């Protein structure tokens, strides 16, 4: 009996062991796959991040540019060496660019929380002679951060375009990067902003923005008591300061102090089916450094500048579906960047031919204000406008025409300081006149072919005219500019123009 019992128990144990081994060999059931789901709440292209209630969208573009008669990506063709008009300046310029955007949205009890980032990778051709890279490129793919912000409950924190800007920035119908006549912070500016939505397309916004973080920073604040090589840069010296080297020997040194107050910006916009109307205003503090090199030399009192701008867009005009007219005008007093925008050069010089001297030259300096030793800051006044018309010939062909005009005026105190430097640095011949005021005009047009959705080929031609107010002939040792291989000779003070062209291929995704 004991034997039978032992056999039964052993058999049962064996069966359990075999069953356990077989169970161990069975595959474990996999977890359900979490497929990426479309998020239709915020438009096409959004998907839910698996395991979350956050929607995300990726986008951007690839772009290839070829430009003619300029030393930057659709710049004026001025400065060193672009304005030399000799063997040192480029006849063409190239750029390859990747733009990549990340947009996230999450619905909360306080409304949508949004984050947005826009990074740009570019490789530019060299803008100077030899092997040195352009100011934008560092000899390899360079990185730009155009947008990086958080939006929550009407607030925007981070980097994005200015609420002062028109929606089309400085491209009312396409065109170059250097149109004056309004602000343009397409590459972003650091800020804190709040927007209130009143319904029916009516919004109001207010922001504190740091203009030192814009693409070109603030405009100049000339200390006209310090010029030449002793003024750290030098007028017509052969330093590496490029265009600024030429101008600062005459106008003075750009002499900002540390930051004290951000710009205070406000905007009211009506955006409806017929188009858009917008009024913007900004207050901008001028806070200089010292008259000299130490605290004992003193300094001028701070001063506030301001700017106001109006913008109008008319859509669905009778000439064709999708056609539009974009217009804007601006006036500034001590806030010139809101007219001569962030991608516009703040010092200009262009050489040309002459029938009465070795060559001719036209130059201009843009500033928010000017001061001299023991004197207060005198603000610089500007006004300008720009506009464009876009016409769609067919679903595959479109064209645009655009123009811009801007004027800058220095005050009497500023002119006296600058013209004293002008006489000392340039040795003008009898009958020559000094007047740092100037006007600048741009006109152009483009043709865009879109063979398939998201792929566009563009040809754009523009002409810029610098109407400077100096006249006569300058001579002497200081009139040479070794940076652009110009000798010490006689130069006629003369208006200058430049024609440039852009060819572009772009794929949006």
C-alpha positions in Angstrom: 0.0 0.0 0.0 2.8 2.3 0.8 4.4 1.5 -2.5 1.2 2.4 -4.4 0.9 5.7 -2.5 4.5 6.6 -3.3 4.0 5.9 -7.0 0.9 8.0 -7.1 2.6 11.0 -5.4 5.7 10.7 -7.6 3.5 10.6 -10.7 1.6 13.7 -9.6 4.8 15.6 -8.8 6.2 14.7 -12.3 3.1 15.9 -14.0 3.2 19.2 -12.1 6.9 19.6 -13.0 6.2 18.9 -16.7 3.2 21.2 -16.7 5.2 24.0 -15.1 8.0 23.6 -17.7 5.4 23.8 -20.5 3.8 26.8 -18.9 7.2 28.5 -18.7 7.7 27.9 -22.4 4.5 29.7 -23.3 4.9 33.3 -24.7 4.0 36.2 -22.4 1.1 38.2 -23.8 2.4 41.5 -25.2 1.0 44.9 -24.1 -1.3 46.6 -26.6 0.5 48.8 -29.1 -0.2 52.5 -28.6 -0.6 53.8 -32.1 0.0 57.5 -32.9 -3.4 59.1 -33.1 -4.3 62.2 -35.2 -5.2 65.3 -33.1 -7.8 67.3 -35.0 -8.3 69.9 -32.3 -5.6 72.4 -33.7 -5.6 71.8 -37.4 -3.8 69.5 -39.9 -0.5 67.9 -39.0 -1.0 67.5 -35.2 -0.7 64.1 -33.5 -1.1 63.0 -29.9 2.2 62.2 -28.2 1.6 58.5 -27.1 0.6 58.2 -23.5 -0.3 61.9 -23.1 -3.0 64.4 -24.0 -0.5 66.7 -25.6 -0.6 67.3 -29.4 2.5 67.9 -31.4 3.3 69.1 -35.0 6.6 69.2 -36.8 7.3 71.5 -39.8 9.7 73.7 -41.5 11.4 74.2 -44.9 14.5 73.5 -46.9 15.9 76.4 -48.9 18.6 77.1 -51.5 19.5 80.7 -52.4 21.8 82.2 -55.0 22.2 86.0 -55.0 23.9 88.4 -57.3 25.7 91.7 -56.6 25.6 91.4 -52.9 27.7 90.1 -50.1 24.9 88.9 -47.8 21.7 86.9 -48.2 19.7 89.5 -50.1 21.4 92.5 -48.5 21.9 96.0 -49.9 25.4 95.4 -51.3 27.2 97.9 -49.1 29.9 98.2 -46.5 33.1 96.2 -46.6 33.6 94.6 -49.1 30.1 94.7 -50.6 30.2 98.5 -51.2 33.7 98.6 -52.6 32.6 97.9 -56.2 36.1 96.5 -57.0 37.9 93.1 -57.0 37.2 92.5 -53.4 33.4 92.3 -53.4 31.4 89.2 -54.4 29.5 89.0 -57.7 27.4 86.3 -56.2 26.5 84.8 -52.8 24.9 81.4 -51.8 23.1 80.0 -48.8 21.7 76.6 -47.9 19.2 76.5 -45.0 17.1 74.1 -43.0 14.3 75.5 -40.8 12.7 73.1 -38.3 9.6 74.0 -36.1 8.1 72.2 -33.1 4.6 73.1 -32.0 2.9 71.5 -29.0 -0.7 72.2 -27.6 -2.3 70.9 -24.4 -5.9 71.6 -23.4 -6.2 72.6 -19.7 -8.8 74.1 -17.4 -7.1 77.4 -18.0 -7.1 77.1 -21.7 -4.6 75.8 -24.2 -0.9 75.7 -23.1 1.3 76.1 -26.2 5.0 75.8 -26.8 6.7 76.7 -30.1 10.3 76.6 -31.2 11.8 77.5 -34.6 15.4 76.6 -35.2 17.4 77.5 -38.3 20.5 75.9 -39.6 22.4 77.8 -42.4 25.6 77.6 -44.4 26.5 80.9 -46.0 29.1 81.7 -48.6 32.0 83.9 -47.4 31.2 87.6 -47.4 34.8 88.8 -47.3 37.9 88.1 -49.4 40.0 85.1 -48.7 38.7 82.2 -46.7 37.1 83.9 -43.7 33.4 83.0 -43.3 30.5 85.5 -43.4 29.3 87.2 -40.3 26.4 84.7 -40.1 28.4 81.6 -40.8 31.2 80.2 -38.7 32.7 77.9 -41.3 30.2 75.2 -40.7 26.4 74.9 -40.3 25.4 77.8 -38.0 22.4 77.8 -35.7 19.7 80.4 -35.3 16.8 80.5 -32.8 14.0 82.5 -34.2 11.2 81.4 -31.9 11.2 79.8 -28.5 8.1 80.7 -26.4 5.4 79.4 -24.1 1.8 80.7 -24.4 -0.6 80.4 -21.5 -3.8 82.2 -20.6 -3.1 85.0 -23.1 0.5 85.5 -22.0 3.6 84.8 -24.2 7.0 84.2 -22.5 10.1 83.9 -24.6 11.3 84.7 -28.1 9.1 85.5 -31.0 8.2 88.4 -33.4 7.4 91.8 -31.9 3.7 92.8 -31.4 4.8 96.1 -33.0 5.4 94.3 -36.3 3.0 93.9 -39.2 2.0 90.3 -39.9 4.0 90.3 -43.1 7.1 91.7 -41.3 9.2 93.6 -44.0 7.9 91.5 -46.9 4.6 93.1 -48.1 4.9 91.2 -51.3 8.0 89.1 -50.8 11.2 91.0 -51.4 14.6 91.5 -49.7 15.5 91.6 -46.1 16.4 95.3 -46.0 13.1 97.2 -46.7 12.8 100.2 -44.3 9.4 101.7 -43.5 8.5 99.7 -40.4 9.8 97.2 -37.9 10.8 93.6 -38.7 11.7 91.1 -36.0 11.2 88.0 -38.2 14.2 86.4 -36.4 12.6 87.1 -33.0 13.1 89.3 -30.0 13.0 88.2 -26.3 9.8 89.5 -24.6 6.9 89.0 -22.2 3.5 89.9 -23.8 -0.2 89.7 -23.1 -3.0 89.6 -25.7 -6.6 90.1 -24.9 -9.2 88.8 -27.5 -12.3 91.0 -27.7 -14.0 88.8 -30.3 -14.9 89.4 -34.0 -11.2 89.5 -34.8 -10.4 92.4 -32.5 -7.4 92.0 -30.2 -5.2 94.2 -28.0 -1.7 93.4 -26.9 1.0 94.9 -24.6 4.6 93.7 -24.2 7.9 94.3 -22.6 10.6 93.4 -25.1 14.4 93.4 -25.0 15.6 95.1 -28.2 19.2 94.2 -27.5 18.2 90.6 -28.4 16.9 91.5 -31.8 18.9 90.4 -34.9 20.7 93.8 -35.1 20.3 94.9 -31.6 19.6 98.6 -30.9 20.5 101.3 -33.4 23.5 103.5 -32.7 23.7 106.1 -29.9 26.5 108.3 -31.2 29.0 109.8 -28.7 30.3 112.4 -31.2 33.1 113.6 -28.9 35.0 110.4 -29.5 36.0 109.5 -33.0 38.9 108.1 -35.1 41.3 105.4 -34.0 41.3 106.9 -30.5 37.6 106.3 -30.4 38.1 102.6 -30.5 37.2 102.0 -34.1 38.5 104.6 -36.4 37.0 106.4 -39.4 38.5 105.2 -42.6 40.9 102.9 -40.8 41.6 99.3 -41.9 40.2 97.7 -38.8 38.0 94.6 -38.8 34.9 96.6 -37.9 33.8 96.7 -41.5 31.1 99.3 -42.3 31.2 100.7 -38.7 34.9 101.6 -39.1 34.1 104.0 -42.0 31.2 105.7 -40.3 32.2 106.0 -36.7 35.2 108.2 -37.5 32.7 110.8 -38.6 29.6 110.3 -36.5 31.3 109.1 -33.3 31.4 106.0 -31.3 28.3 103.9 -30.6 28.1 104.5 -26.8 25.3 102.7 -25.1 25.3 102.0 -21.4 23.9 98.9 -19.7 20.2 98.0 -20.0 17.8 99.8 -17.7 14.3 99.4 -19.1 12.8 97.1 -21.8 10.9 98.6 -24.6 7.2 99.1 -23.8 5.1 98.1 -26.8 1.3 98.2 -27.4 -0.8 97.1 -30.3 -4.5 97.0 -31.3 -5.5 94.9 -34.3 -8.7 94.2 -36.3 -8.3 91.0 -38.4 -11.4 90.0 -40.4 -12.3 88.5 -43.8 -11.8 91.8 -45.6 -8.3 92.2 -44.3 -6.5 93.7 -41.4 -5.8 97.0 -39.7 -3.3 97.5 -36.9 -1.9 100.4 -34.8 1.3 99.9 -32.9 3.3 102.1 -30.5 6.5 101.7 -28.6 8.5 103.5 -25.9 12.3 103.1 -26.0 14.8 104.3 -23.3 18.1 105.9 -24.4 20.7 105.1 -21.6 24.2 106.1 -22.6 27.6 105.2 -21.1 30.1 108.1 -20.2 31.3 111.1 -22.1 34.9 109.7 -21.8 36.5 106.5 -20.6 35.9 106.8 -16.8 33.1 107.6 -14.5 34.7 111.0 -13.7 33.9 112.3 -17.2 30.2 112.3 -16.5 27.3 111.3 -18.7 24.1 112.7 -20.2 20.7 112.1 -18.6 18.5 109.3 -19.9 15.9 110.1 -22.5 12.9 108.3 -23.9 12.3 107.8 -27.6 9.1 106.5 -29.2 7.6 105.1 -32.4 4.1 104.7 -33.8 3.1 102.6 -36.8 -0.1 101.9 -38.8 -0.6 98.8 -41.0 -3.4 97.9 -43.5 -4.0 94.7 -45.5 -6.7 94.4 -48.1 -7.6 90.9 -49.2 -9.7 89.4 -51.9 -9.5 92.4 -54.2 -11.2 92.3 -57.6 -8.0 91.5 -59.5 -8.1 87.9 -58.5 -8.7 85.3 -55.8 -6.0 85.5 -53.1 -4.6 88.8 -54.3 -3.7 91.3 -51.6 -2.3 94.7 -50.9 -0.2 95.3 -47.8 0.7 98.8 -46.6 2.3 100.3 -43.5 3.8 103.6 -42.4 5.9 104.6 -39.3 7.2 107.6 -37.5 10.0 107.4 -34.9 11.7 109.9 -32.5 14.7 108.3 -30.8 13.7 104.7 -31.8 15.0 104.3 -35.3 15.1 100.5 -35.3 11.3 100.6 -35.6 11.8 102.2 -39.1 15.2 101.0 -40.2 14.4 97.5 -39.0 16.5 94.7 -37.3 17.9 93.3 -40.6 18.7 96.8 -42.0 22.4 97.9 -41.8 22.9 100.7 -39.3 25.9 102.1 -41.2 26.1 102.3 -45.0 28.8 103.2 -47.5 28.9 102.5 -51.2 31.6 103.5 -53.7 31.0 104.4 -57.3 32.4 106.3 -60.3 33.1 110.0 -60.6 33.9 112.4 -63.3 35.6 114.9 -61.0 37.5 112.8 -58.5 39.2 109.4 -58.2 35.9 107.8 -57.2 32.6 108.7 -55.5 31.1 107.6 -52.3 27.8 107.8 -50.5 27.4 107.1 -46.8 24.9 107.3 -44.0 24.7 106.5 -40.3 21.5 105.6 -38.5 21.1 106.4 -34.8 18.5 106.8 -32.0 20.4 109.8 -30.6 23.6 111.9 -30.5 25.4 113.5 -27.7 28.7 115.3 -27.1 30.9 116.1 -24.1 28.8 118.0 -21.6 25.7 117.9 -23.7 22.4 116.0 -23.5 21.1 113.4 -25.9 19.4 114.8 -28.9 17.0 112.3 -30.5 17.0 111.4 -34.2 13.7 111.5 -36.1 12.7 109.2 -39.0 9.6 108.4 -41.0 9.0 105.8 -43.7 6.5 103.6 -45.4 6.5 100.4 -47.4 3.9 98.4 -49.4 3.3 95.6 -51.8 0.8 94.0 -54.2 0.6 90.3 -54.8 -1.3 88.9 -57.8 -2.1 85.2 -58.4 -2.1 84.5 -62.2 -3.0 80.8 -61.7 -2.8 78.2 -58.9 0.9 77.7 -60.0 2.1 81.2 -60.8 2.1 84.4 -58.7 4.0 87.7 -58.8 4.5 90.7 -56.5 5.7 94.3 -56.7 6.9 96.2 -53.7 8.5 99.5 -52.7 9.7 101.3 -49.6 10.9 104.8 -48.7 12.4 106.1 -45.5 13.9 109.4 -44.3 16.2 110.3 -41.4 16.8 113.7 -39.9 19.4 114.8 -37.3 18.8 117.8 -35.0 20.8 121.0 -35.1 23.0 120.0 -32.2 23.7 116.7 -33.7 24.6 118.2 -37.1 27.0 120.6 -35.5 28.8 117.8 -33.7 28.9 115.4 -36.7 29.9 118.1 -39.2 32.9 119.2 -37.0 34.1 115.6 -37.1 33.4 115.5 -40.9 35.6 118.5 -41.5 38.4 117.2 -39.3 38.4 113.6 -40.8 37.7 114.2 -44.5 39.4 117.5 -45.3 36.6 118.7 -47.6 37.5 121.0 -50.5 36.0 124.6 -50.6 32.4 124.5 -51.5 31.7 121.1 -50.0 28.8 120.7 -47.6 28.0 118.5 -44.7 24.6 117.2 -43.9 24.1 113.8 -42.3 20.4 113.6 -43.2 19.5 111.0 -45.9 16.7 109.3 -47.7 16.6 105.7 -48.9 14.3 104.1 -51.5 13.8 100.5 -52.6 11.7 99.1 -55.4 11.4 95.6 -56.7 9.4 92.7 -58.0 9.3 88.9 -58.1 7.8 85.9 -59.9 7.0 82.7 -58.1 6.3 79.3 -59.7 4.7 76.6 -57.6 4.7 73.4 -59.7 3.4 71.2 -56.8 2.1 72.0 -53.4 4.9 73.0 -51.0 7.6 73.6 -53.6 8.3 77.1 -54.9 10.9 78.6 -57.2 11.4 82.4 -56.9 13.2 85.1 -58.9 13.3 88.5 -57.2 15.0 91.7 -58.4 15.3 94.9 -56.3 17.0 98.2 -56.6 18.1 100.4 -53.7 18.9 104.2 -53.9 20.8 106.1 -51.2 20.0 109.8 -51.4 22.6 111.2 -49.1 22.9 115.0 -48.4 26.6 115.5 -48.3 28.1 117.2 -51.4 31.4 118.2 -52.8 34.8 116.5 -52.8 36.8 115.2 -49.8 40.6 114.7 -49.8 43.5 114.0 -47.6 45.2 111.1 -45.9 42.1 110.1 -43.9 40.0 109.5 -47.0 41.6 106.2 -47.8 39.9 103.0 -46.7 42.4 100.1 -46.6 39.6 97.7 -45.7 38.2 97.9 -49.2 41.6 98.7 -50.9 40.8 102.3 -51.4 43.8 104.7 -51.6 44.2 108.1 -50.0 42.8 110.2 -52.9 39.9 112.5 -53.7 36.4 111.2 -53.5 33.2 112.9 -54.7 30.3 112.8 -52.2 27.5 111.4 -54.3 24.2 109.5 -54.2 24.6 105.7 -54.9 22.5 102.8 -56.0 22.7 99.1 -56.2 20.8 96.4 -58.1 20.6 92.9 -56.7 18.8 89.6 -57.6 17.7 86.5 -55.7 17.1 83.1 -57.1 15.5 80.7 -54.6 14.2 77.1 -54.4 12.2 76.2 -51.3 10.4 73.1 -50.1 7.9 73.5 -47.2 6.9 70.5 -45.1 
